[in-house]
Amino acid sequence: MSLLPVEDALARLLSDADPIPDHEQIGLHEANGRVLAAALAAHLTQPPFDASAMDGYALRATDAAEIGSVLTVIGESAAGHGFSGAVGVGQAVRIFTGAPVPSGADSILLQEDAEKLDGGRIRTTFAVTSGRHIRPRGQDFLEGDLTLKAGVTLDFSHLTLAAAMNHQSLPVYRRPRIAILATGDELVTPGAVPGPNQIIGSNTFGIAALARDCGAEVLDLGIVPDDASLLRSAVERARSSGVDVLVTLGGASVGDHDLVQSTLVAAGMKLDFWRIAMRPGKPLMVGRLGAMQVLGLPGNPISSLVCGLLFMEPLLCRLGHYTPPKRMATGTLANALPANDKRQDYVRARVLSTREDNPVVESFGKQDSSMMRIFAQSDCLIVRPPHAPAAEAGDTVPMMLLRP
């Protein structure tokens, strides 16, 4: 099988991924970051009455059209405790922000624009106009208005609006569910003491974090040795758990100790492709096992993370109705880069400075895909297309932001 271009591989992966139609009803406190599954209509009108926008006096504008008008204060209207009577000629009601405007009043005189007189009277020091400082009933929304559209990713502002619309719970799409299966005799979990031929299995945690950032629920199947029967058991656990995607880490190639691909094929997986024209991350496997998509990421941590950004993130966003983050941008090279070969290269780099919308970026001198510290220090990946000519300092290059 020839190496597949990155763009073609992503298109084939996503062509087999339909957004999850299932949805559930959850409480407001749980809904932050979830995707609304249906348009939301207001259960009431907001504000439910004409309300004062300021502290002051509710009155008839015709009674205070001129500075020096004198009015008699006949009562008080506060938030939650409105004035039950009506404002007549030459009268005013003391009113506070958010309180209902009494019947008969059509304007609010600010408290600082009123001079208190004896006998419960006030004198105006400002000319009043009709409608001033009043929030009319329904100014924000009316009962039945569709104020939130389906497909919006709910945040603090949407949840505040939904609560004001008198919704206690919201319909949201189900989160994508993934299982992560790390493989290899050489791997041990963090905190363990590695044997003489072992290393710490680290990429599970980065891939799980990236998946959760995409809104997914993660089932960690742990580390499974290079044993076909144990691999089969882990795969069956993923299937019985009803996950949408099985993400394997390592073992997807066809070496003597790479058993993941053969085990999955034997279990019924339809293999689509497994080699990509990219660096790092050539051995990436894509297939389907029944209702479950399979994404086999390389075992090398950096290769795994780069492939996770390029393939797993858009896949999970597609399944979960999320909009993928905007990672692609352009930058100005601070140092020269050599000509590239036939594989699309993702060069780790840091941003030195920002010049308008075109940051200055510098590649790290060492690009070995095993160096996790350099990846953690990187701000972006400079994208070098296949057969790209040598680039000089000052050239504009495409780049993929690691933290958009």
N, C-alpha and C positions, 0 to 999 in steps of 0.2 A: 504494500500500500504506500503510495507516494505521500509526501508531507502536504498537509492541507493548510492553505493560507488562513491566518487568524480570522479575517472577516468572514470567510466561507464557513469556517468551523462554528463561529458564533451564530451565523444565520441558520445553519442546520440544527444547532442545539435549540434555538428559540422556536424554530418552526414546529417542533414537537412539544411545545409548552403552551398550554392554554391557561389563561387566568382561572384561578380556582373560583367556581361559582358559589360554593357553600358560604353561608353567612350565619351569624349568631347574634343574639341580643345580649349586650353587656352594659354594666352600670357606667355612669359618667366617670367615676374615679378610675376605671380600668381602661378608658377609651383613648387616652393620649397616645398618639402615634399610630392608631389604627385607621383603616380605610373605610369610609362610610359606604354602606352597600345600597342605600336607597335615599332618595331625596327626602329632606326633613321639613315638615310643615309645622308652623307655629300653632301651639295649642291655645294661645291667647293673644290679646293685643297688647303692645308695649309702646309707650306707657298706656296703662288701662284707663287713664283719665288725663285731662289737661293738668299738667303739673308745673309748679314753680321751679325755675332754673336757678333762682337766687333767694337769699334771705331778704325780706323786705315787707311790702304791704300790697295786698291784692286790692284793686280798686277799678272803678270805671274810668277809662281814659278821658272821657268828656268832662269828668269832674276835676282833672288835674292837668289839663292841657296847657295851663300857664303856671309859671313859677309863682309861689306864694299862695297857692290854693290851700284851703284849710279843710280837713276831713276829720270825721269822728271814727275812732277805732272801736268796732263793735264785737270783736272776738279774735280768735286765733286758729290758724290751721297749721298743723305740724305733720311730718311724715308718720303715717299710721293713725293719725288722729285728725281727720278733716273737720272743717267748720260746717255745721249742718244747716245753717241758715243761708240767707241770700244777701248780697251786697246791694244796697239801694243808693239813691242819689245822695251825694256828699258823705258816703261812708267808705270805710276801708277795713280790711282784716289783716292783722299781723300774720305773716306767712313765712315758712321756712323751706329751704331747698328740698325738693321732692314731694312736698305736700300738695294735695289736690287744690286746684284753684276754685274758690267758692262760686256758686251760681251767681250770675250778675256781673262778676268781675271779668275784665278783658285785658288787664295789664298788671305788671308788677313794678312798683316803685322801690328801688334799692333802699335798704335801711340807712345807708350813708347819705341818701338824698332826701331824708325826712328829718325835720326838726320837731322834737317832742314839745307839746304845749300842755298846759294844765287842762284838766277835765277830760283826759283820754283822747286828746286831739293831736293831730300832726299838721305841720305846714310843709309843703313841697318846696324843694330847692332845685328841682329839675323838671323840665317839661316832659310829660308822659305821652307816649303814643300807643295806640292799640296793638296788642299782641306782644309787647315787649317782655322778654324774659319768661315767656311761657312755652313749655314743651307740649305741643298739641297731642291729644290722644292719637295713638297709632303712628306717631312720627317715625319710630324705629321699624315696626312691622305690625301687620294686622293678622288676626287669627286666620289660619289657613294659608298664609303666604309660605311659599317654598323658599326658605331662606338659606338652606344648605344643600348643595348639589351632591348627588351620588358620585363617588370616586375621589372626594377630597380626603387628604390625609389629615386627620384631626390633630389640632394643636391647641394651645391654651386659649386662643381667641375663639376658635370654633366651639370649644367646650363651654366657654362662658356664654356664647350665644345660644347653644343648645339648652343650657340650664335656664336661661331667661325665657326661652320658648316653652318652658315647663315640661321638658323631657327628662325623665329619670334614668332611662336607658336608651341605648342607640343600636341600630342594626349595623354590624360591621362584617367585612369579609373575614373568613377564617384565615388565620396565619398559615403560611406554608410550613410544613413539617419536614425536617431533614434528619437523617441519621448519619453520623460520622464514624467511619471505621478505619482506624489506623492499623497497618499491618507491618510485620517484620520481626524476626527473631532478635534483632539488634536493639529493639526499643524497650525502654522502661519508663515508668511514669515519673514526673517530677517529684522529688523528695526521696526517691529510692536511691540505693547505692548501685551504680552501674557495674556490671561485671567487666572483665578485661576486654571483651569484644563488643561492649554495648554502649549506647548513647541515650540521652534523654529524648523521649518523643515529645516535641514541642509544638509542631504545627497544628495539632488538634485545637489548641487553645486560640490561635490566631484565626483559623477557619471558623470556629464556633462563634467568635466575637464578630467576625464579618457577617456571618449568617444572621446573627441577632440584630446587627445594625440594619439588615435588610428586612427586619420584621419577622424572621422565622423562629419557630420553636425547634430546639435542638435536642436530639437524643444522642448521647455519647455512648457508642458501643465499645469504647475502650480500645486497647491494643490486643490484636490477635496475632499469634505466631504464624510463621509460614507453614501452615498445616491445612490441607484442603477441607478436612472434616470440620475443623473449628471455624474456618471461613464460611462454610455452608451454614453452620448453626447461626453465625452472626447475621448472615444475609437473611435467613428465615426470621430472625428476630425483628429485623428492620421491616420485612414484609408484613409480619403479623401485627406490628405496631401501627401500620397504615400510614407510613411516611410517604411524602410526595417525591422525595429525592433521597437517594443513597449516595453519599459522598465518601469515596474511598481515598485513602492516603497511602500511596506507594503500591508496588507490586502490580502495576497495570501494564507493564511491558511484557515481553515474552521470553525473558531469561529463565534459566533453570529454577531459580528461586522466586520468580514472579508468578504467583499462583492466582492472583485476584481475577484477571481477565478470564482465564480458563475455567475457574470455579464458577464465575457468573454465567459464562456461556453454557456450561454444563447444566446450570440451574434453569436455563431457558432465556437468558438475556439475548436480545437482538442487538448485536454490536453495530453501531453506525460508523464510528471512526476512532482511531486511537493515537495518531501521530500528527503533530502540528508544526508548521514551519515557523517556530518562534524560539527565542532564547531569553531567559531560562524557561523551561517547561515543555519540551518536545513531547514526552510521553503522557498525553492527556487522552483519557478514554471517555467516550460518550455512547450510551446505549439505553435500552429500555427493558425492564423486567416486569411484565404485566403492566399494572397501573403506575409502577414506580420508575421514574427516570433515574438513570445511573450516571454519575459524573465522577470519573476516576482521576484524581489529581496526583501529580508526582509526589514522591516521598520526600524529596529535598525540600526543606522548609521554605526557602525563598521562591523556588519554582512553584511550590504549592500556593503560596500567597499571591504571587503574580497571576497565576491561572485562576485563583479564586476571585480576584478583582475583575479579570477579563471575562470570565465565563459564569462563575457561580453567582456573583452579584446581579448581573442582568437577568439570569434565569430566575432567581428568587423574587426579584422585583416584578418580573412578568407574572409569575404565579400569584403573587400577593397583591396585584393591582397598584404597586408602588411606582413612582417615577424614579428612575435611577439617578444617582447624584451626577452632576456635570463634572466629569473628571478631565476631559480633554481640553487642552489650552495650548498656547504657543509661548516660547521663551527665546531669549537671546543667549547664545552660547558664550561662556566665559573662557572656554578652552577648546582646542581642536579635538576632533574625533576622527578615527581612521575610517576608510571605506568599509562598508558592511558586506557580508556574504548573502547567501540565499535565504537565511532565516531572519524574520523580523526580530529585532533586538530591543530589549527594554533595559535601558542603562540607568542605574541608580545615580541620582543627582540631588544636590541641595540648592535651594534658592539663596543667592547672595544678596540681592536687593530687588526692589520692585520699581520699575520705571514705567509709569502709567499702567497700561494693561499688559505690559510685556516684561515679565520678570527676567532677571539675569540668572542663569543656572550654570552650575559647574558640576561636571560628572566626577564621581569618585575614581581614583586611580585604580583601585582593585575592584573587579566585578565578579569575583568567584561567587557562584550561586550558593555556597555554603555559609557565607558570611552574614549572619543575622544582625550583628551590631551595625553594619553599614546600612542595611535595609531600614533598621529602626531610626537611623540618623537621616535618612533620605526624606526629602519633601516631595519628590516626583520621580517619574521614570521617563527619561528621554526616549522617544520612540524612533528607532532607526529602521525604516522600511527595508525590505529585501533589496540588495544591490545598491543601497544608497551610496553616493560618492562621498569622499572625505569631506568633512565639515570643518570650517575654520571659526575661530573666535569672532563673534559678531554676527554669525549666521543665525537665522531664525529657524527653530526646530519645533516639531510637535512634541508635546509631553503629556503625560498622564499624572494628574495630581493624586497623591496618596491621601491627602487630607483636604478635600475641597471645601 
